[in-house]
């Protein structure tokens, strides 16, 4: 993941030293009286990017064996992203999207598709499941928020099996770009979240690891925004930052 700049980008994912807590413009207190917290997923709850990278590398090796030529992980990723962008596959699970990407990669090679695609997706799924990590501060933070009576919603452009990852029990629901037809940072993503869960902007808080994708667009529709900056990489004093998700419960009063 790339390091964030002062106003855009995402913070890196490794735990770091504590950042200064600074309220964003219009936020007059370091405590927020809210009923709903919307949580980004990749880079905030789960390291999906890291797991997908490992899975793509494993898939590229297996695909190359069947194709009889070297298939770079980048080529598989480009095909996967092309599949994800198609309306017919946009709402499908990452597993279905990836199988289609492998099929399209192997078809020109003249191999027996069904057996080969199954073998590639098996190693991909296994690698992804083995390497997908929940960040160390997540369980404690989410449990504390649930105990406070706060409603937690996963709000992300990424889809994931939250139950398999072990965090589904904390989440009341999900708000995922591939399923609702609009993605962050589009304002409609956040407006739809407020509409779907019947919550006023002033009673909702968005937390994520990107200023441009999570914090600023949430603030633009009237929600509170907090940046999870585990490595203290962002130096914008107008952004309310936390260095660990476990700091979040202390900032919240249940509305």
C-alpha positions as CSV (number, residue, x, y, z in Angstrom):
1,X,0.0,0.0,0.0
2,X,1.3,3.4,-0.8
3,X,2.0,6.0,1.8
4,X,-0.6,8.8,2.1
5,X,0.1,12.4,1.3
6,X,-1.2,15.3,3.3
7,X,-4.7,15.3,1.7
8,X,-5.1,12.2,-0.4
9,X,-4.1,8.5,-0.4
10,X,-4.2,5.9,2.3
11,X,-2.2,5.3,5.4
12,X,0.0,2.3,5.5
13,X,-1.3,-0.7,7.4
14,X,1.3,-1.6,10.0
15,X,0.7,-0.5,13.6
16,X,2.7,2.6,14.4
17,X,3.1,5.3,17.1
18,X,0.2,7.3,18.3
19,X,-1.0,10.2,16.1
20,X,-2.2,13.5,17.5
21,X,-6.0,13.6,17.6
22,X,-7.2,16.7,15.8
23,X,-10.9,17.4,15.1
24,X,-11.9,18.0,11.5
25,X,-13.4,21.3,10.5
26,X,-16.8,21.7,12.0
27,X,-16.1,19.0,14.7
28,X,-16.1,20.8,18.0
29,X,-15.3,17.9,20.2
30,X,-13.1,14.8,20.2
31,X,-16.1,12.8,21.2
32,X,-18.8,11.9,18.7
33,X,-22.4,11.2,19.7
34,X,-23.4,8.7,17.0
35,X,-25.6,5.6,16.7
36,X,-23.9,4.1,13.6
37,X,-20.2,3.6,12.7
38,X,-19.4,2.8,9.1
39,X,-16.1,0.9,8.7
40,X,-13.9,0.6,5.6
41,X,-12.7,-2.9,5.1
42,X,-9.4,-3.2,3.1
43,X,-6.7,-1.5,5.1
44,X,-9.0,-1.0,8.1
45,X,-10.5,-4.3,9.1
46,X,-8.8,-6.8,6.8
47,X,-5.6,-6.8,4.7
48,X,-7.4,-7.8,1.6
49,X,-4.8,-6.2,-0.6
50,X,-2.0,-8.3,0.9
51,X,-3.9,-11.5,0.6
52,X,-4.9,-10.9,-2.9
53,X,-1.3,-10.2,-3.9
54,X,-0.2,-13.5,-2.4
55,X,-3.1,-15.3,-4.1
56,X,-2.3,-13.7,-7.5
57,X,1.3,-14.8,-7.3
58,X,0.3,-18.3,-6.5
59,X,-2.3,-18.3,-9.3
60,X,0.2,-17.0,-11.8
61,X,2.6,-19.8,-11.1
62,X,-0.1,-22.5,-11.5
63,X,-1.6,-20.8,-14.6
64,X,1.9,-20.6,-16.2
65,X,2.3,-24.3,-15.8
66,X,-0.9,-25.1,-17.7
67,X,-0.4,-22.4,-20.3
68,X,3.1,-23.5,-21.1
69,X,4.3,-19.9,-20.9
70,X,4.9,-17.3,-18.2
71,X,1.8,-15.6,-17.0
72,X,2.6,-12.6,-14.9
73,X,0.6,-11.8,-11.8
74,X,0.0,-8.3,-13.2
75,X,-1.7,-9.8,-16.3
76,X,-4.0,-11.8,-14.2
77,X,-4.8,-8.8,-12.1
78,X,-5.6,-6.7,-15.1
79,X,-8.0,-9.4,-16.4
80,X,-9.6,-9.7,-13.0
81,X,-10.2,-5.9,-12.8
82,X,-11.7,-6.0,-16.3
83,X,-14.1,-8.7,-15.2
84,X,-15.0,-6.8,-12.1
85,X,-15.9,-3.7,-14.2
86,X,-18.4,-5.6,-16.4
87,X,-22.1,-5.3,-15.3
88,X,-22.6,-9.0,-15.5
89,X,-19.9,-9.7,-12.9
90,X,-20.0,-6.5,-10.8
91,X,-22.2,-8.0,-8.1
92,X,-20.5,-11.4,-8.1
93,X,-18.2,-12.7,-5.4
94,X,-14.4,-12.2,-5.8
95,X,-14.1,-16.0,-6.3
96,X,-16.5,-16.0,-9.2
97,X,-14.8,-12.9,-10.7
98,X,-11.4,-14.6,-10.4
99,X,-12.5,-17.9,-12.0
100,X,-13.7,-15.9,-15.0
101,X,-10.4,-14.1,-15.2
102,X,-8.5,-17.4,-15.1
103,X,-10.8,-18.8,-17.8
104,X,-10.1,-15.9,-20.1
105,X,-6.4,-16.2,-19.5
106,X,-6.2,-19.9,-20.3
107,X,-8.7,-20.0,-23.2
108,X,-6.2,-18.7,-25.8
109,X,-3.7,-21.4,-24.7
110,X,-5.9,-24.2,-25.8
111,X,-5.9,-26.1,-22.5
112,X,-8.6,-28.2,-21.0
113,X,-10.4,-25.4,-19.2
114,X,-12.5,-27.1,-16.5
115,X,-9.8,-29.1,-14.9
116,X,-7.2,-26.3,-15.2
117,X,-9.4,-23.5,-13.9
118,X,-10.4,-25.6,-10.9
119,X,-6.8,-26.3,-10.1
120,X,-5.8,-22.7,-10.4
121,X,-8.8,-21.4,-8.4
122,X,-8.2,-24.1,-5.7
123,X,-4.6,-22.9,-5.1
124,X,-5.8,-19.2,-5.3
125,X,-8.6,-19.7,-2.8
126,X,-6.3,-21.7,-0.4
127,X,-3.6,-19.0,-0.5
128,X,-6.1,-16.2,-0.1
129,X,-7.7,-17.8,2.9
130,X,-4.3,-18.7,4.5
131,X,-2.9,-15.2,4.1
132,X,-6.0,-13.0,4.8
133,X,-5.3,-11.2,8.0
134,X,-7.5,-9.3,10.4
135,X,-5.6,-6.4,11.8
136,X,-4.6,-7.0,15.5
137,X,-6.6,-4.1,16.9
138,X,-9.9,-5.0,15.2
139,X,-11.5,-7.6,17.5
140,X,-11.0,-5.5,20.7
141,X,-12.3,-2.3,19.1
142,X,-15.3,-3.8,17.5
143,X,-16.3,-5.7,20.6
144,X,-16.1,-2.5,22.6
145,X,-18.3,-0.7,20.1
146,X,-20.9,-3.5,20.1
147,X,-20.9,-3.5,23.9
148,X,-21.7,0.3,23.8
149,X,-24.7,-0.4,21.6
150,X,-23.3,1.2,18.4
151,X,-24.5,-0.3,15.1
152,X,-21.5,-1.3,13.0
153,X,-21.7,-1.4,9.2
154,X,-19.0,-2.6,6.8
155,X,-18.9,0.1,4.1
156,X,-16.4,-0.6,1.4
157,X,-15.7,-1.1,-2.3
158,X,-14.3,-4.5,-1.4
159,X,-16.3,-7.7,-0.7
160,X,-15.2,-10.3,1.8
161,X,-16.5,-13.3,3.7
162,X,-16.7,-11.6,7.1
163,X,-17.9,-14.7,8.9
164,X,-14.9,-16.7,7.6
165,X,-12.6,-13.9,8.6
166,X,-14.1,-14.0,12.2
167,X,-15.5,-10.5,12.3
168,X,-19.0,-11.1,11.0
169,X,-20.5,-11.4,14.5
170,X,-19.7,-7.7,15.2
171,X,-21.4,-6.4,12.0
172,X,-25.1,-5.5,11.9
173,X,-25.0,-5.3,8.1
174,X,-22.8,-4.4,5.1
175,X,-22.8,-1.6,2.5
176,X,-20.7,-2.8,-0.4
177,X,-20.0,-1.0,-3.6
178,X,-20.2,-4.1,-5.9
179,X,-23.7,-4.8,-4.5
180,X,-25.3,-1.3,-4.5
181,X,-23.9,-0.2,-7.8
182,X,-21.9,2.8,-6.7
183,X,-18.4,3.0,-5.1
184,X,-16.5,5.3,-2.8
185,X,-15.6,8.1,-3.0
186,X,-18.8,9.0,-4.9
187,X,-21.1,11.0,-2.6
188,X,-24.0,8.7,-3.5
189,X,-22.3,5.8,-1.8
190,X,-22.5,7.6,1.5
191,X,-25.9,9.1,0.9
192,X,-27.3,5.6,0.1
193,X,-25.7,4.3,3.4
194,X,-27.6,6.9,5.4
195,X,-30.9,6.2,3.5
196,X,-30.6,2.4,3.7
197,X,-30.0,2.4,7.5
198,X,-32.3,5.4,8.3
199,X,-29.6,7.3,10.1
200,X,-29.1,11.1,10.1
201,X,-25.7,12.3,8.9
202,X,-25.0,13.8,12.4
203,X,-25.5,10.4,14.0
204,X,-23.1,8.6,11.6
205,X,-19.3,8.2,11.6
206,X,-17.1,6.8,8.9
207,X,-13.7,5.4,9.7
208,X,-11.2,4.3,7.2
209,X,-7.5,4.4,6.2
210,X,-7.9,6.9,3.3
211,X,-8.5,10.6,3.4
212,X,-9.8,10.8,-0.2
213,X,-11.9,7.7,-0.2
214,X,-13.3,7.6,3.3
215,X,-13.0,10.7,5.4
216,X,-13.5,13.7,3.1
217,X,-16.4,12.2,1.1
218,X,-18.2,11.2,4.3
219,X,-17.8,14.7,5.7
220,X,-19.1,16.1,2.4
221,X,-22.5,14.5,3.1
222,X,-22.6,15.6,6.7
223,X,-21.2,12.5,8.4
224,X,-18.2,12.6,10.8
225,X,-15.0,11.2,9.5
226,X,-12.0,9.7,11.3
227,X,-8.8,8.5,9.6
228,X,-7.2,5.3,10.8
229,X,-3.5,6.1,10.4
230,X,-1.7,3.1,11.9
231,X,1.8,4.3,10.8
232,X,1.3,8.0,11.4
233,X,1.9,8.7,7.7
234,X,-0.7,11.5,7.3
235,X,0.2,15.0,8.5
236,X,-2.9,17.0,7.8
237,X,-3.9,18.7,11.0
238,X,-7.5,19.2,9.8
239,X,-8.1,15.5,9.8
240,X,-9.1,13.7,13.0
241,X,-6.6,10.8,13.2
242,X,-6.2,7.7,15.3
243,X,-3.2,5.4,15.3
244,X,-5.2,2.2,16.3
245,X,-8.8,1.2,15.9
246,X,-8.9,0.5,19.7
247,X,-8.8,4.3,20.1
248,X,-12.2,4.7,18.5
249,X,-14.5,3.6,21.3
250,X,-13.1,6.3,23.6
251,X,-14.1,8.9,21.0
252,X,-17.8,7.8,20.8
253,X,-20.9,8.4,22.9
254,X,-23.9,6.3,21.9
255,X,-26.6,8.6,20.5
